[in-house]
């Protein structure tokens, strides 16, 4: 009879600190076995793995990764931390369950100091683990005198079961991904990621401060037809060009941001905010617009569901003064001379005028363009103002405005953008939750790539994330379909992040692709 007999199931779930104390007394006369994972959907493969692990010793500890660190893409885990812990605790063969508030098993190994740390056979070849964690875990286990061992039981994939049977991915996306499962897509993407990492990338675009003021509606004002709200708190994010550079830094080791800011507002230092937000090693050059503000978009947000009630723009979108324009052009000439990829995030707030467009068109690097339509410029900032580009990415509305075609199907519209004034061979037109249409060469078929994300927390910045992740894949020669797939993944991740609380990470992009293909 094991030491947990008679315990209430909930009594098996303990903190790592409690677990360490509980096991200290047992370690000298009991062999401790530990398994770690997400255990999102408990299935027969998990059961056999745990049963085999139990045979290595006397006490079996199962530890799980807390929700926010389950790095398998948007909408995962399907089951909460508490639910996953409860399912494991219900198994008689499991003696203790603990939750790791971090991205890996190292804190749990430190607490348990297992005699045997048991992983599935898919981890036996350390080179196949893109996280690189298995090596660090083995070293820590061995430091405490334990051994890393593997089971070779019937293998099932929680991700595959969730994708196919639990509505984690909708029908069109599932059918599309089934065609890609045996195509070697993940290996090709891994090779392109290695190539992309060495690119010298220059990002050009205004800094946009995204300010979220969280308010709770308290009712209609007594003497006016407006909704009264109670202010709670606020967050401020470095968006626009700063966010684009932040996302790109996840994929590319050499990223330079050239961005436009205005005069500091009272009590604010937006340059400091941008510098502190960008990943370490990302260079930034500020072009200052004297006498005007940094573009700031203040959104008043209902916090429970992140519903935006209305927004206020602070900006000066007049063309740059000759002095500011000359400084911008000198900076572009200097910084872009050795670039492999130039990513233009044209937000239409005054930074990129016609003379700057002509300069960009004549630079030798691969030129990726997004000309954004937003409330502050709609109808006046069209991608058709560019006569040359190597890659264009716009959303459906931006494509319709640029072509003047209100009704054409998006497949046809994508071809119109490709052959329009920009005359660009590589074009992607995004369509939100319906995915995107990609054209890779003037004679190639236009292909539809479905969307992979279902749960939208906040759509701010999703289109920008799509563009800046797709652009280096297009520049690396991956083809627009792969660029569209990776852009869709980036967008799916971004809609699960409030504002720009964090930027994308390379590992989460890779792991989400692998999850999709299971």
WOVEN-V820921 format. One line per field, one symbol per residue. ss: DSSP state (~ for helix, > for strand, _ for the rest). psi: psi as a letter, one per 30 degrees, with the letter a starting at -180 (. if undefined). A space follows every 50 residues. Layout:
ss = ???
psi = ???
This chain:
ss = ________~~~~>__~~~~~~~~~_______>>>>>>______~~~~~~~ ~~~~____>>>>>>>_~~~___________~~~~~~~~~______>>>>> _____~~~~~~~___>>>>>~~~__~~~____~~~~~~~~~~~___>>>> >______~~~~~~~~_____~~~~~~~~~~____~~~~~~~~~~~~~__> >>>>__>>>>>>>>>>>>>>______>>>>>>>>>>>>>>~~~~~~~~__ ___>>>>>>>>>>______~~~~~~~~_____>>>>>>>>>>>_>>>>>> >>____>>>>>>>>_______~~~~~~~~~~~~~~_____>>>>>>____ ___~~~~~~~~____>>>>>>___________~~~_____>>>>>~~~~~ ~~~______~~~~~~~~~_______>>>>>_~~~_>>>>>______>>>_ ___________~~~~~~~~~~~~~~____~~~~~~~~~~~~~~~______ _____~~~~~~~~~~~__
psi = klffkfkkefffjlleeeeeeefeffefgkkkkkkkaehejkaeeeeeee eeefffaekkkkklklefgjigllgklekleeeeeeeeffkefkekklkj ilfafeeeeeeehkekjkllffgejfffjffgfeeeeeeeefeggakklk lhlkklkeeeeeeefggekleeeeeeeeffegfgeeeeeeeeeeeeefkj kkkklkkkjjkjjkkkkglkkeglilkkljkdallkkjabeeeeeeeeff fkfjkkkjlklakklkgkjfeeeeefekkkfjkkkkjkjkgllkkkjjkk kjfeghkkellkkjljgllkleeeeeeeeeeeeeffegkekkjjjjfhgf ejaeeeeeeefgkflkjkkjjkkaffgkfgikfffkfklfkkjlleeeee eefgjffklfeeeeeeeegafehkfjkkjlhbfgblkkkikfflkkkkjl lfkejjekfkfeeeeeefeeefeeefgflfeeeeeeeeeeeeeefgkkbh flllkeeeeeeeeeeeg.
